[in-house]
């Protein structure tokens, strides 16, 4: 991937690889259980910018490495976990959202029971993928631990959903529900690149994830459903904690930009970080 050259070239090449890997690793829609497999594919292959997967590959790129199988598998695994979390978010017991990525959410297309199973399956399948990837056993085990922490009940997605329901401090909710997958993306990229200092990359991903979520709060308040690809104004309707509800639009945007600046400063100067910096900027500002 080091030969991808420009940012746009990197994104095009990476997205082709990510989509091909997802299509290959997901169960075929015509294989039993057909309804479940179709629901999984609907939710994973139904568009999306693949930000978390791109972050994995961009960290590898910054280290000047071609992408090993562990990088592609990690990118696909994160996208599956993210898709599973979105299925759960959209369910009537949580956000009760009809749209996701501009199309019917999983429970609207396949029913609540199948959607619940599809979300659960998309949390489990990544671990089978990582167990089988062509990489040293120690790296596979480490990657699985990163994924488990990103999804789990201590500081991962499940914790974030629970903390949101409990009206916990916003910083704690954002750290678990959103920043956890950004942390994992950065760590997995560094692990695949053999770059070491995973703690520093975890901090980088955490800061970037907070910036991303703060800007998401702004967009939820400002944008329409067509722009977002999901119902807008959900935070206010569902009385969910958000930066905008706490501080207003201008202050939330200012805080997002501040976190973005911190993330840019954390990119090691000794690396070729041009593509990674550009991806971080566009990721937060939603400009690609």
Wavefront OBJ file of the C-alpha trace (Angstrom):
o trace
v 0.000 0.000 0.000
v 3.003 2.285 0.315
v 2.796 2.860 -3.432
v -0.714 4.285 -3.224
v 0.831 7.776 -3.444
v -1.810 10.435 -2.908
v -4.464 10.414 -0.231
v -7.205 9.756 -2.791
v -5.177 6.918 -4.257
v -4.673 5.405 -0.823
v -8.399 5.601 -0.064
v -9.436 4.074 -3.408
v -6.974 1.210 -3.121
v -7.779 0.580 0.541
v -11.550 0.610 0.022
v -11.261 -1.937 -2.770
v -9.267 -4.203 -0.458
v -11.654 -3.696 2.473
v -14.810 -4.368 0.463
v -13.282 -7.481 -1.109
v -12.216 -8.773 2.319
v -15.650 -8.172 3.837
v -17.408 -9.897 0.942
v -15.027 -12.862 1.218
v -15.293 -13.256 4.989
v -19.040 -12.812 5.448
v -21.151 -15.953 4.981
v -22.870 -16.157 1.564
v -26.452 -14.893 1.528
v -27.680 -18.103 -0.126
v -26.110 -20.380 2.517
v -28.165 -21.439 5.544
v -29.283 -19.812 7.719
v -30.218 -17.594 4.769
v -32.198 -14.937 6.621
v -29.452 -14.392 9.180
v -26.697 -14.308 6.564
v -28.672 -11.898 4.386
v -29.219 -9.600 7.374
v -25.514 -9.624 8.227
v -24.551 -8.792 4.655
v -27.235 -6.103 4.440
v -25.802 -4.353 7.487
v -22.098 -4.704 6.666
v -22.125 -4.218 2.886
v -24.749 -1.460 2.875
v -22.331 1.410 2.312
v -20.450 3.377 4.922
v -17.158 5.259 4.769
v -15.142 2.441 6.427
v -13.378 4.979 8.639
v -12.216 2.518 11.265
v -10.911 0.076 8.676
v -9.148 2.888 6.834
v -7.504 3.970 10.084
v -6.028 0.488 10.531
v -4.512 0.574 7.053
v -3.386 4.207 7.360
v -1.401 3.418 10.512
v 0.300 0.559 8.659
v 0.952 2.922 5.753
v 2.536 5.504 8.072
v 5.063 2.886 9.143
v 6.074 2.421 5.495
v 4.827 -1.157 5.418
v 2.887 -3.118 2.849
v -0.238 -4.510 4.464
v 0.079 -8.028 5.878
v -2.945 -10.343 6.178
v -3.358 -9.278 9.810
v -4.029 -5.695 8.690
v -6.789 -6.638 6.246
v -8.361 -9.094 8.688
v -8.279 -6.492 11.469
v -9.867 -3.870 9.233
v -12.681 -6.249 8.278
v -13.184 -7.389 11.870
v -13.590 -3.811 13.101
v -16.128 -3.042 10.377
v -18.159 -6.094 11.381
v -18.145 -5.152 15.056
v -19.097 -1.587 14.159
v -21.962 -2.832 11.967
v -23.166 -5.104 14.766
v -23.195 -2.183 17.185
v -25.234 -0.099 14.729
v -27.818 -2.880 14.389
v -28.209 -2.863 18.172
v -28.282 0.957 18.334
v -31.158 1.064 15.841
v -33.368 -1.459 17.658
v -36.634 -0.208 19.200
v -35.275 -0.824 22.711
v -32.527 1.732 22.070
v -32.787 4.422 19.356
v -35.703 2.934 17.373
v -34.212 4.184 14.090
v -35.734 3.365 10.716
v -32.719 4.333 8.593
v -29.066 3.400 8.540
v -26.701 4.622 5.832
v -29.688 5.893 3.888
v -31.436 2.497 3.757
v -33.807 0.581 6.037
v -32.158 -0.388 9.302
v -31.687 -4.112 9.871
v -34.756 -4.643 12.044
v -36.915 -2.764 9.537
v -35.681 -4.963 6.695
v -35.558 -8.330 8.484
v -37.516 -8.032 11.741
v -36.301 -7.536 15.300
v -35.432 -11.151 16.066
v -33.229 -11.601 13.006
v -31.643 -8.184 13.543
v -30.731 -9.080 17.115
v -29.138 -12.342 15.957
v -27.299 -10.556 13.136
v -25.864 -7.997 15.552
v -24.731 -10.737 17.926
v -23.198 -12.751 15.084
v -21.228 -9.730 13.883
v -19.613 -9.462 17.308
v -18.598 -13.141 17.265
v -17.486 -13.742 13.663
v -14.455 -11.386 13.926
v -12.872 -13.646 16.535
v -13.140 -16.663 14.238
v -11.556 -14.544 11.495
v -8.666 -13.448 13.703
v -8.094 -16.991 14.929
v -7.625 -18.175 11.339
v -5.603 -15.275 9.859
v -2.099 -16.016 8.595
v -0.031 -14.368 11.331
v 2.074 -15.456 14.313
v -0.023 -16.881 17.145
v 1.108 -14.165 19.564
v -0.058 -11.436 17.172
v -3.408 -13.148 16.590
v -3.965 -13.469 20.332
v -3.040 -9.828 20.909
v -5.375 -8.702 18.123
v -8.253 -10.699 19.621
v -7.645 -9.095 23.010
v -7.759 -5.621 21.444
v -11.042 -6.455 19.712
v -12.543 -7.950 22.882
v -11.687 -4.843 24.908
v -13.120 -2.576 22.196
v -16.447 -4.418 22.240
v -16.609 -5.528 25.843
v -18.342 -4.588 29.090
v -15.438 -2.835 30.812
v -14.553 -0.003 28.417
v -15.967 -1.057 25.066
v -19.170 -0.689 23.068
v -21.337 -2.684 25.465
v -20.133 -0.545 28.349
v -20.864 2.596 26.337
v -24.435 1.570 25.627
v -25.013 0.816 29.297
v -23.386 4.047 30.440
v -25.571 6.018 28.034
v -28.687 4.393 29.486
v -27.451 5.304 32.978
v -26.854 8.954 32.005
v -23.184 8.633 32.961
v -20.703 11.501 32.327
v -20.457 12.272 28.630
v -16.692 11.740 28.534
v -17.144 8.174 29.812
v -19.888 7.431 27.276
v -17.847 8.738 24.351
v -14.737 6.872 25.508
v -16.548 3.542 25.516
v -19.219 3.809 22.858
v -17.224 5.563 20.120
v -13.547 6.026 20.948
v -13.094 2.328 21.791
v -13.156 1.308 18.111
v -10.849 4.180 17.163
v -8.402 3.026 19.846
v -8.635 -0.498 18.523
v -8.076 0.630 14.924
v -4.895 2.471 15.872
v -3.576 -0.383 18.019
v -4.362 -3.019 15.398
v -2.647 -0.993 12.692
v 0.468 -0.576 14.828
v 0.410 -4.267 15.736
v 0.139 -5.321 12.079
v 2.963 -2.930 11.155
v 5.224 -4.227 13.913
v 5.527 -0.616 15.052
v 5.482 -1.084 18.804
v 4.405 1.556 21.360
v 0.785 0.462 21.137
v -0.060 2.574 24.196
v 0.808 5.740 22.278
v -1.339 4.635 19.352
v -4.180 3.799 21.730
v -4.020 7.367 23.084
v -4.043 8.706 19.542
v -7.108 6.673 18.613
v -8.872 7.652 21.822
v -8.408 11.380 21.222
v -9.465 11.070 17.583
v -12.537 9.063 18.583
v -13.623 11.766 21.020
v -13.195 14.412 18.310
v -15.232 12.306 15.896
v -18.097 11.821 18.362
v -18.242 15.478 19.339
v -18.540 16.412 15.679
v -21.178 13.695 15.278
v -23.182 15.423 18.012
v -22.938 18.661 16.038
v -24.027 16.995 12.805
v -26.958 15.263 14.504
v -28.252 18.676 15.511
v -27.454 20.498 12.259
v -27.915 18.046 9.393
v -30.896 16.359 7.783
v -31.485 12.631 7.508
v -30.374 12.539 3.866
v -26.982 14.023 4.769
v -26.465 11.749 7.755
v -27.886 8.578 6.232
v -29.811 8.054 9.484
v -32.592 9.981 11.254
v -31.350 13.389 12.363
v -32.131 14.978 15.732
v -32.119 11.622 17.504
v -30.136 12.885 20.490
v -32.739 15.505 21.320
v -35.738 13.253 20.609
v -34.385 10.425 22.751
v -33.019 12.779 25.423
v -29.579 11.285 24.906
v -26.538 12.952 26.455
v -24.561 14.863 23.836
v -22.074 17.677 23.555
v -24.686 19.938 21.974
v -27.159 19.391 24.794
v -24.438 20.163 27.365
v -22.516 23.009 25.732
v -24.333 24.115 22.574
v -23.234 23.888 18.953
v -20.360 26.366 18.925
v -18.651 25.027 22.039
v -19.056 21.405 20.963
v -17.504 22.193 17.596
v -14.649 24.031 19.337
v -13.996 21.027 21.577
v -14.034 18.679 18.587
v -11.445 20.809 16.804
v -9.334 20.907 19.964
v -9.323 17.123 20.215
v -8.490 16.875 16.534
v -5.479 19.127 17.071
v -4.310 16.881 19.920
v -4.616 13.827 17.687
v -2.559 15.440 14.941
v 0.140 16.330 17.458
v 0.320 12.709 18.656
v 1.304 11.295 15.251
v 4.995 10.386 15.630
v 7.144 12.842 13.689
v 9.539 10.116 12.572
v 6.804 8.403 10.528
v 5.449 9.286 7.095
v 2.196 10.559 8.557
v 0.844 12.662 5.664
v -1.949 10.250 4.695
v -2.758 9.508 8.333
v -3.008 13.215 9.137
v -5.261 13.837 6.157
v -7.483 10.916 7.085
v -7.810 12.192 10.660
v -8.764 15.663 9.414
v -11.344 14.378 6.965
v -12.635 11.796 9.416
v -13.575 14.449 11.969
v -14.669 17.112 9.502
v -16.570 14.564 7.339
v -14.990 15.910 4.156
v -14.713 12.759 2.059
l 1 2 3 4 5 6 7 8 9 10 11 12 13 14 15 16 17 18 19 20 21 22 23 24 25 26 27 28 29 30 31 32 33 34 35 36 37 38 39 40 41 42 43 44 45 46 47 48 49 50 51 52 53 54 55 56 57 58 59 60 61 62 63 64 65 66 67 68 69 70 71 72 73 74 75 76 77 78 79 80 81 82 83 84 85 86 87 88 89 90 91 92 93 94 95 96 97 98 99 100 101 102 103 104 105 106 107 108 109 110 111 112 113 114 115 116 117 118 119 120 121 122 123 124 125 126 127 128 129 130 131 132 133 134 135 136 137 138 139 140 141 142 143 144 145 146 147 148 149 150 151 152 153 154 155 156 157 158 159 160 161 162 163 164 165 166 167 168 169 170 171 172 173 174 175 176 177 178 179 180 181 182 183 184 185 186 187 188 189 190 191 192 193 194 195 196 197 198 199 200 201 202 203 204 205 206 207 208 209 210 211 212 213 214 215 216 217 218 219 220 221 222 223 224 225 226 227 228 229 230 231 232 233 234 235 236 237 238 239 240 241 242 243 244 245 246 247 248 249 250 251 252 253 254 255 256 257 258 259 260 261 262 263 264 265 266 267 268 269 270 271 272 273 274 275 276 277 278 279 280 281 282 283 284 285 286 287 288
